[in-house]
Amino acid sequence: MTDFGGTAQTWSLVAFCTVVTVTLLLCVVAGPDRDDLDEFYTGYRSLSPMRNGLAIAGDYISAATVLTIGGVIALSGYDGVVLALSTLLSLLLLMFLLAEPLRNTGRFTPGDALARRMPGRAVRITTCVVTIASLMPMMLVQLASTGQLLAFILGFDGSAMKTGCVIGVGGLMITYAAIGGMKGTALIQILKMVMLLGSGVVVAFLMLRAFSWDPGALFRTAAERSGVGPAFLHSGLQFAGGPHAGTDMISTQFAIVLGGACLPHVTMRMFTADSARQVRRSMSWAVSSVALFMLIITVVAIGATALIGRAGIAAADPRGNTAYLLGSRAVFGTHVSRPETFLFTTVTAAIFLTLLASVASMILACANSLAHDVYASRATPRSPVREMTVARVSALAVGIPTIVLAGLIQHRSLQPLATLSFCLAASAIAPALIYSLFWRRYTRTGLLSTLIGGSLTVLVLMPGTRLVSGTPTAAFPQADFNWFPFTTTGAVSIPLGFAFGWLGTLLSGRREARQRRKDYERIEARILAGPEPRAR
């Protein structure tokens, strides 16, 4: 029931070509028609709350989210459902704590929000470095997954073909970011969400119908076919191989909740809202869309285990990354009708579009930060035309190394890289944003200490986790230099990220702390209430 026949492969190839053509046209049509920074960076903040909310949700639901969460749910049951809920909780944290203050203080990039309180080129350059460091691993995951995904769906297994897919998709990503700008990538995200949610709802309904509309029967059958019995429905299966399973799970949840809320390509979308009211409405749409998709992926992934068995899913991919596709195919049974073939083709096209859209947004975030935070922050003023040119060239400068590295690592486990992105965002960017927006005494030294100290802590600890070595599914399964007792660094690096900021502020002295307090009081109204409404 999990084989992809010739008809499905042919239709999938046609769908992929159609998606590429349509998205390229969207970028050309929606891209900035003149050299205007506001149009390139924010699309003139012209998107409605619903469209902006779908774009935010699209940025949030990356291909790594779809493939990884689906795999964890299918293989680990309860722990995977908790992971999905943590992902949703992360967006709620962004909505209630950070969205409005970010929109009120930033203009184009997260560096704007941080530099409003602590002006200076050092702050902007450090923010840019951390932005690229936190997004580069995730971009590698997305691109490296492209070859594996297309090989799985289209039926080829040659290394050269997989590498060709990585190069081709990477070239498309650079084109989307450089031509489409913020509005072009937003339209791609909206199209992706419509396809992902539309096809997912239908598959989830078919899955529930296969179990007589009884979710209890679905979960019971999945537990029976999981090979671990009732443990599938209880906590601890995902981290059973570690020495501190409970603490490891908490550490992972904190990394996802804080990191997911502060990834730069997600926070960048806050600057596309025209008012505080619009950002609230946009986030409401985003949260609703992500909540619906988490429900969909839970039903489909659990259904995959119930229909195929945990062993069958692990045989296709040891980390279960193909579980969502396997479940979508298995629900049709042995004989697939034309409408069912069309539906499955829509599912595969939606996953492919997710890969395209996610990497494009991340490349755009890195390019914008390089152009706006590094190039435009120099003492000599630069023209908007030059800044836009630098942003487009930066997309190329970021994209080419990403393509090369993705081609080199595509045959290794990619989970450490995705985890690295979340841990960097949770340990460096999240403390910096929270302190900058809400702590009056926070100083420039504290901010730099947070960004640099939190990042270095993650980079030192991550190679020692069992995601990198010491287990059969690690990036280096033949080696064993695992010395850190947890899967993620969050249990140590997140508290240290906040501690570095506190210590740096303390060492700045009382005089600077008092000055920063006065500076904060001067802009406090803007942070909390926003700028004065613009005249229409």
C-alpha positions as CSV (number, residue, x, y, z in Angstrom):
1,M,0.0,0.0,0.0
2,T,3.0,2.3,0.2
3,D,4.5,1.8,-3.3
4,F,4.2,4.9,-5.6
5,G,3.2,3.6,-9.0
6,G,4.1,5.0,-12.4
7,T,0.9,7.1,-12.7
8,A,1.4,8.8,-9.4
9,Q,5.1,9.5,-10.3
10,T,4.1,11.0,-13.6
11,W,1.4,13.2,-12.2
12,S,3.8,14.3,-9.4
13,L,6.4,15.3,-11.9
14,V,3.8,17.3,-13.8
15,A,2.7,18.9,-10.6
16,F,6.2,19.9,-9.7
17,C,6.8,21.5,-13.0
18,T,3.5,23.4,-12.7
19,V,4.4,24.6,-9.2
20,V,7.7,25.9,-10.4
21,T,6.1,27.8,-13.3
22,V,3.4,29.3,-11.2
23,T,5.6,30.4,-8.4
24,L,8.2,32.0,-10.8
25,L,5.3,33.9,-12.4
26,L,4.1,35.0,-9.0
27,C,7.5,36.3,-8.0
28,V,7.9,38.2,-11.3
29,V,4.4,39.8,-11.1
30,A,4.6,40.6,-7.4
31,G,8.3,41.6,-7.2
32,P,9.2,45.3,-6.8
33,D,8.8,47.2,-10.0
34,R,11.2,50.0,-8.9
35,D,14.0,50.4,-6.5
36,D,12.0,51.1,-3.4
37,L,13.2,49.7,-0.1
38,D,9.8,49.6,1.5
39,E,8.4,47.6,-1.4
40,F,11.3,45.1,-1.4
41,Y,11.6,44.6,2.4
42,T,7.9,44.8,3.4
43,G,5.8,44.8,0.2
44,Y,4.5,48.2,1.3
45,R,2.7,46.4,4.1
46,S,-0.1,45.9,1.7
47,L,-1.2,42.4,2.5
48,S,-4.5,41.9,4.3
49,P,-4.4,40.3,7.8
50,M,-5.6,37.0,6.4
51,R,-3.0,36.8,3.6
52,N,-0.3,38.1,6.0
53,G,-1.3,35.5,8.6
54,L,-1.1,32.7,6.0
55,A,2.3,34.0,5.0
56,I,3.5,33.9,8.7
57,A,2.1,30.4,9.1
58,G,3.9,29.4,5.9
59,D,7.2,30.7,7.2
60,Y,6.5,28.8,10.4
61,I,5.6,25.5,8.8
62,S,8.8,24.6,7.0
63,A,9.5,21.3,5.3
64,A,11.6,20.3,8.3
65,T,8.5,20.8,10.4
66,V,6.3,18.7,8.2
67,L,8.7,15.9,7.8
68,T,10.3,15.8,11.3
69,I,7.1,16.2,13.3
70,G,5.3,13.7,11.1
71,G,8.1,11.2,11.7
72,V,8.3,11.7,15.5
73,I,4.5,11.3,15.8
74,A,4.5,8.1,13.7
75,L,7.5,6.6,15.5
76,S,7.1,7.9,19.0
77,G,3.4,8.5,19.4
78,Y,2.7,10.6,22.5
79,D,6.1,12.4,22.4
80,G,5.4,13.5,18.8
81,V,2.0,14.9,19.7
82,V,3.6,16.9,22.5
83,L,6.2,18.1,20.0
84,A,3.3,19.3,17.7
85,L,1.7,21.1,20.6
86,S,5.0,22.8,21.5
87,T,5.3,24.0,18.0
88,L,1.9,25.6,18.3
89,L,2.7,27.0,21.7
90,S,5.8,28.7,20.2
91,L,3.6,30.7,17.8
92,L,1.3,31.6,20.7
93,L,4.3,33.0,22.5
94,L,5.2,35.1,19.5
95,M,1.7,36.3,19.2
96,F,1.1,37.4,22.8
97,L,4.6,38.5,23.9
98,L,6.7,39.6,20.9
99,A,4.7,40.3,17.8
100,E,3.4,43.8,18.6
101,P,6.6,45.2,20.3
102,L,8.7,43.8,17.3
103,R,6.4,45.5,14.8
104,N,6.4,48.7,16.8
105,T,10.2,49.0,17.1
106,G,11.5,47.3,13.9
107,R,11.5,48.5,10.3
108,F,12.9,45.9,8.0
109,T,15.0,43.4,10.1
110,P,15.3,42.1,13.7
111,G,18.5,44.2,13.8
112,D,16.3,47.3,13.6
113,A,14.4,46.3,16.7
114,L,17.6,45.6,18.7
115,A,19.5,48.7,17.4
116,R,16.6,51.1,18.4
117,R,17.7,50.7,22.0
118,M,21.4,50.1,21.5
119,P,22.4,52.0,18.3
120,G,25.8,51.0,16.9
121,R,27.2,49.0,14.0
122,A,28.6,46.3,16.3
123,V,25.0,45.4,17.4
124,R,23.8,45.2,13.8
125,I,26.8,43.2,12.6
126,T,26.5,40.7,15.5
127,T,22.8,40.4,14.9
128,C,23.4,39.7,11.2
129,V,26.0,37.0,12.1
130,V,23.6,35.3,14.5
131,T,20.8,35.5,12.0
132,I,22.8,33.7,9.3
133,A,24.1,31.2,11.9
134,S,20.6,30.3,13.0
135,L,19.1,30.1,9.5
136,M,21.9,28.4,7.6
137,P,21.5,25.0,9.3
138,M,17.8,25.0,8.6
139,M,18.3,26.0,5.0
140,L,20.7,23.0,4.7
141,V,18.1,20.7,6.1
142,Q,15.5,21.9,3.6
143,L,17.7,21.7,0.5
144,A,19.3,18.4,1.5
145,S,15.8,17.0,2.0
146,T,14.9,17.9,-1.6
147,G,16.9,15.2,-3.3
148,Q,15.7,12.5,-0.8
149,L,12.1,13.6,-1.1
150,L,12.0,13.7,-4.9
151,A,13.9,10.4,-5.1
152,F,11.3,8.8,-2.8
153,I,8.4,10.1,-4.8
154,L,9.7,9.9,-8.3
155,G,11.5,6.6,-7.9
156,F,15.1,7.3,-8.7
157,D,18.0,6.6,-6.3
158,G,21.1,7.9,-8.1
159,S,23.4,10.2,-6.1
160,A,23.9,12.4,-9.2
161,M,20.1,12.9,-9.6
162,K,19.7,13.8,-6.0
163,T,22.5,16.3,-6.2
164,G,21.0,17.8,-9.4
165,C,17.7,18.3,-7.5
166,V,19.5,20.1,-4.7
167,I,21.2,22.4,-7.2
168,G,18.1,23.1,-9.2
169,V,15.9,23.8,-6.2
170,G,18.6,25.9,-4.7
171,G,18.8,28.0,-7.9
172,L,15.0,28.5,-7.7
173,M,15.3,29.7,-4.1
174,I,17.8,32.3,-4.9
175,T,15.7,33.5,-7.8
176,Y,12.5,33.8,-5.6
177,A,14.3,35.8,-2.9
178,A,16.2,38.1,-5.3
179,I,13.3,38.8,-7.7
180,G,10.2,38.5,-5.5
181,G,11.3,40.3,-2.4
182,M,9.0,40.1,0.7
183,K,5.7,40.2,-1.3
184,G,6.7,37.6,-3.8
185,T,7.8,35.1,-1.1
186,A,4.7,35.9,0.8
187,L,2.5,34.9,-2.1
188,I,4.4,31.7,-2.5
189,Q,3.8,31.0,1.2
190,I,0.1,31.7,0.9
191,L,-0.2,29.3,-2.1
192,K,1.7,26.7,-0.1
193,M,-0.6,27.0,2.9
194,V,-3.7,26.7,0.8
195,M,-2.4,23.5,-0.9
196,L,-1.0,22.1,2.3
197,L,-4.2,22.7,4.4
198,G,-6.6,21.8,1.6
199,S,-5.0,18.5,0.7
200,G,-4.3,17.7,4.4
201,V,-7.9,18.2,5.5
202,V,-9.2,15.8,2.9
203,V,-6.5,13.1,3.7
204,A,-7.3,13.5,7.5
205,F,-11.0,13.0,6.8
206,L,-10.3,9.9,4.8
207,M,-8.1,8.6,7.5
208,L,-10.8,9.1,10.2
209,R,-13.3,7.5,7.9
210,A,-11.1,4.4,7.5
211,F,-11.4,4.0,11.3
212,S,-15.2,4.6,11.4
213,W,-14.7,8.2,12.6
214,D,-13.4,6.9,16.0
215,P,-10.1,8.7,17.0
216,G,-9.8,6.2,19.9
217,A,-9.7,3.3,17.5
218,L,-7.1,5.1,15.4
219,F,-4.8,5.5,18.3
220,R,-5.4,2.0,19.7
221,T,-4.6,0.4,16.3
222,A,-1.5,2.6,16.0
223,A,-0.3,1.4,19.5
224,E,-0.9,-2.2,18.5
225,R,1.1,-1.9,15.3
226,S,3.8,0.3,16.9
227,G,5.8,-2.7,18.2
228,V,6.0,-1.1,21.7
229,G,2.4,-1.5,22.8
230,P,1.0,0.9,25.4
231,A,4.3,2.8,25.6
232,F,3.4,4.4,22.2
233,L,0.6,6.3,24.0
234,H,2.8,7.4,27.0
235,S,5.7,9.8,27.4
236,G,9.3,8.7,27.1
237,L,9.6,6.7,23.9
238,Q,11.4,9.4,21.8
239,F,14.1,9.9,24.5
240,A,14.2,6.3,25.8
241,G,17.9,5.8,24.7
242,G,19.2,8.8,26.8
243,P,20.3,8.8,30.4
244,H,17.9,11.6,31.4
245,A,14.7,11.1,29.3
246,G,12.5,13.5,31.3
247,T,14.9,16.4,31.4
248,D,15.8,15.7,27.8
249,M,12.2,16.1,26.7
250,I,11.8,19.4,28.7
251,S,15.0,20.7,27.2
252,T,13.7,19.9,23.7
253,Q,10.4,21.6,24.3
254,F,12.0,24.8,25.6
255,A,14.3,24.9,22.6
256,I,11.3,24.5,20.2
257,V,9.0,27.0,22.0
258,L,11.5,29.8,22.4
259,G,13.5,29.1,19.2
260,G,10.5,28.7,16.9
261,A,9.1,32.0,18.1
262,C,12.4,33.9,17.4
263,L,13.7,32.5,14.2
264,P,14.6,35.6,12.1
265,H,12.6,34.7,9.0
266,V,9.5,34.4,11.2
267,T,10.0,37.6,13.2
268,M,10.8,39.4,9.9
269,R,7.1,39.0,8.9
270,M,6.0,41.2,11.9
271,F,7.4,44.2,10.0
272,T,5.0,43.6,7.1
273,A,1.9,44.6,9.2
274,D,0.7,48.2,8.8
275,S,-0.6,48.6,12.4
276,A,-0.7,46.9,15.8
277,R,-4.3,45.9,15.1
278,Q,-3.3,44.3,11.8
279,V,-0.4,42.4,13.4
280,R,-2.8,41.0,16.0
281,R,-5.3,39.9,13.3
282,S,-2.5,38.5,11.2
283,M,-1.2,36.4,14.1
284,S,-4.7,35.2,14.8
285,W,-4.9,33.8,11.3
286,A,-1.4,32.3,11.6
287,V,-2.2,30.6,14.9
288,S,-5.5,29.1,13.5
289,S,-3.7,27.8,10.4
290,V,-0.9,26.2,12.3
291,A,-3.3,24.7,14.8
292,L,-5.3,23.2,12.0
293,F,-2.2,21.7,10.4
294,M,-0.9,20.3,13.6
295,L,-4.2,18.5,14.0
296,I,-4.0,17.2,10.4
297,I,-0.4,16.0,10.7
298,T,-1.2,14.2,14.0
299,V,-4.1,12.3,12.4
300,V,-2.2,11.4,9.2
301,A,1.0,10.4,11.0
302,I,-0.8,8.3,13.6
303,G,-2.9,6.8,10.8
304,A,0.4,5.9,8.9
305,T,1.5,3.9,12.0
306,A,-2.0,2.2,12.2
307,L,-2.1,1.3,8.5
308,I,1.6,0.5,7.8
309,G,3.1,-0.3,11.2
310,R,6.0,1.4,12.9
311,A,8.5,-1.0,11.3
312,G,7.3,-0.2,7.8
313,I,7.7,3.5,8.4
314,A,11.2,3.0,9.8
315,A,12.2,0.8,6.9
316,A,11.4,3.6,4.5
317,D,13.3,6.1,6.6
318,P,14.9,5.4,10.0
319,R,13.8,8.8,11.3
320,G,10.3,8.6,9.8
321,N,10.6,11.6,7.6
322,T,8.4,10.1,4.9
323,A,5.6,9.2,7.4
324,Y,3.3,12.0,6.2
325,L,3.6,10.9,2.6
326,L,3.2,7.2,3.5
327,G,0.1,7.9,5.5
328,S,-1.4,10.0,2.7
329,R,-0.8,7.1,0.2
330,A,-1.8,4.2,2.5
331,V,-5.2,5.7,3.3
332,F,-6.3,5.0,-0.3
333,G,-5.7,1.2,-0.1
334,T,-4.4,-1.0,-2.8
335,H,-6.3,0.3,-5.7
336,V,-6.1,4.0,-6.3
337,S,-8.7,5.8,-8.4
338,R,-8.0,8.9,-10.5
339,P,-9.4,11.3,-7.9
340,E,-7.3,9.7,-5.3
341,T,-4.2,9.9,-7.5
342,F,-5.0,13.6,-8.1
343,L,-5.3,14.1,-4.3
344,F,-2.0,12.4,-3.6
345,T,-0.3,14.4,-6.3
346,T,-1.6,17.6,-4.6
347,V,-0.1,16.3,-1.3
348,T,3.3,15.8,-2.9
349,A,3.2,19.1,-4.7
350,A,2.3,20.8,-1.4
351,I,5.4,19.3,0.3
352,F,7.6,20.3,-2.6
353,L,6.2,23.8,-2.5
354,T,6.9,23.9,1.2
355,L,10.6,23.2,0.4
356,L,10.6,26.0,-2.1
357,A,8.9,28.6,0.0
358,S,10.8,27.9,3.3
359,V,14.3,28.2,1.8
360,A,13.3,31.3,-0.2
361,S,12.1,33.1,2.9
362,M,15.2,32.1,4.9
363,I,17.6,33.3,2.1
364,L,15.6,36.6,1.9
365,A,16.0,37.1,5.7
366,C,19.8,36.5,5.5
367,A,20.1,38.7,2.4
368,N,18.1,41.5,4.0
369,S,20.2,41.4,7.2
370,L,23.4,41.6,5.2
371,A,22.2,44.5,3.1
372,H,20.4,46.5,5.8
373,D,22.3,45.7,9.0
374,V,25.8,45.5,7.6
375,Y,26.0,47.4,4.3
376,A,23.5,50.2,5.0
377,S,24.7,50.8,8.6
378,R,28.0,52.2,7.5
379,A,28.8,55.9,8.3
380,T,28.6,57.0,4.7
381,P,24.9,57.0,3.6
382,R,24.0,54.6,0.9
383,S,21.3,55.1,-1.7
384,P,18.2,52.8,-1.7
385,V,19.2,51.6,-5.2
386,R,22.6,50.4,-4.0
387,E,21.1,48.7,-0.9
388,M,18.5,46.8,-3.0
389,T,21.3,45.7,-5.3
390,V,23.4,44.5,-2.4
391,A,20.3,42.6,-1.0
392,R,19.9,40.8,-4.3
393,V,23.6,40.0,-4.6
394,S,23.5,38.9,-0.9
395,A,20.9,36.3,-1.8
396,L,23.3,34.8,-4.3
397,A,26.2,35.0,-1.7
398,V,24.1,33.1,0.9
399,G,22.5,30.7,-1.6
400,I,25.5,29.4,-3.4
401,P,27.4,28.1,-0.2
402,T,24.1,26.7,1.0
403,I,23.7,24.7,-2.2
404,V,27.3,23.4,-2.0
405,L,27.0,22.4,1.6
406,A,23.6,20.8,1.1
407,G,25.0,18.6,-1.7
408,L,27.8,17.4,0.6
409,I,25.7,16.5,3.6
410,Q,22.5,15.2,2.0
411,H,23.4,11.5,2.8
412,R,23.8,12.2,6.6
413,S,21.2,12.6,9.3
414,L,19.9,16.2,9.2
415,Q,18.3,16.3,12.6
416,P,21.3,17.9,14.3
417,L,21.2,20.8,11.9
418,A,17.5,21.5,12.5
419,T,18.1,21.3,16.3
420,L,21.0,23.7,16.0
421,S,18.8,26.3,14.4
422,F,16.2,26.1,17.1
423,C,18.8,26.1,19.9
424,L,20.6,29.2,18.5
425,A,17.4,31.1,18.2
426,A,16.3,30.1,21.7
427,S,19.7,30.7,23.4
428,A,20.8,33.9,21.7
429,I,18.0,35.7,19.8
430,A,15.2,35.0,22.3
431,P,17.0,36.4,25.4
432,A,18.2,39.4,23.3
433,L,14.7,40.3,22.1
434,I,13.1,39.7,25.5
435,Y,15.6,41.8,27.4
436,S,15.7,44.5,24.7
437,L,12.0,44.9,24.6
438,F,11.2,44.6,28.3
439,W,14.2,45.2,30.6
440,R,14.9,48.9,31.2
441,R,18.5,48.5,32.4
442,Y,19.7,46.3,29.6
443,T,22.9,47.7,28.0
444,R,24.8,47.3,24.8
445,T,27.4,45.1,26.6
446,G,24.6,42.9,27.9
447,L,23.1,42.6,24.4
448,L,26.4,41.6,22.8
449,S,27.1,39.2,25.6
450,T,23.7,37.5,25.0
451,L,24.1,37.1,21.3
452,I,27.8,36.0,21.4
453,G,27.7,34.0,24.6
454,G,24.4,32.2,23.8
455,S,25.6,31.3,20.3
456,L,29.0,30.0,21.4
457,T,27.5,27.9,24.1
458,V,25.3,26.1,21.6
459,L,28.1,25.7,19.2
460,V,30.3,24.1,21.9
461,L,27.7,21.8,23.3
462,M,25.9,20.6,20.1
463,P,28.8,18.4,18.8
464,G,28.6,16.4,22.1
465,T,24.9,15.5,21.7
466,R,23.8,12.0,20.6
467,L,22.3,13.5,17.5
468,V,25.8,14.0,16.2
469,S,27.4,10.7,17.2
470,G,27.0,7.6,19.4
471,T,23.7,6.3,18.0
472,P,22.7,4.5,14.8
473,T,20.6,7.4,13.5
474,A,23.3,10.1,14.4
475,A,25.0,12.2,11.7
476,F,28.2,10.2,12.4
477,P,26.9,6.8,13.4
478,Q,30.3,5.1,13.2
479,A,31.9,7.6,15.7
480,D,31.2,8.2,19.4
481,F,32.3,11.5,20.9
482,N,28.9,11.9,22.7
483,W,29.6,13.5,26.1
484,F,26.6,15.8,26.5
485,P,23.7,14.0,28.2
486,F,20.8,15.6,26.3
487,T,19.6,15.6,22.7
488,T,19.4,19.4,22.6
489,T,21.4,22.1,24.3
490,G,18.4,24.0,25.6
491,A,18.6,22.9,29.2
492,V,22.0,24.5,29.5
493,S,22.3,27.1,26.7
494,I,19.0,28.9,27.3
495,P,19.6,29.7,30.9
496,L,23.2,30.7,30.0
497,G,21.9,33.0,27.2
498,F,19.8,34.9,29.7
499,A,22.7,34.8,32.3
500,F,25.2,36.3,29.8
501,G,22.8,39.2,29.2
502,W,22.3,39.8,32.9
503,L,26.1,39.5,33.7
504,G,27.0,41.8,30.7
505,T,24.6,44.4,31.9
506,L,25.9,44.1,35.5
507,L,29.5,44.6,34.4
508,S,28.5,47.7,32.3
509,G,28.3,49.7,35.5
510,R,25.5,51.7,37.1
511,R,26.1,54.8,35.1
512,E,25.5,53.1,31.8
513,A,22.5,51.1,33.2
514,R,20.9,54.4,34.4
515,Q,21.5,55.9,30.9
516,R,19.9,52.9,29.2
517,R,17.0,53.1,31.6
518,K,16.4,56.7,30.5
519,D,16.7,55.7,26.9
520,Y,14.2,53.0,27.4
521,E,11.7,55.3,29.1
522,R,12.0,57.6,26.1
523,I,10.9,54.9,23.7
524,E,8.8,52.8,26.1
525,A,5.5,54.2,24.7
526,R,6.6,53.3,21.2
527,I,7.6,49.7,22.2
528,L,4.3,49.0,24.0
529,A,1.8,51.1,22.0
530,G,3.5,51.7,18.7
531,P,4.3,54.8,16.6
532,E,1.7,57.5,15.9
533,P,-0.7,56.5,13.2
534,R,0.4,57.7,9.8
535,A,-1.8,60.3,8.0
536,R,-3.8,58.9,5.2
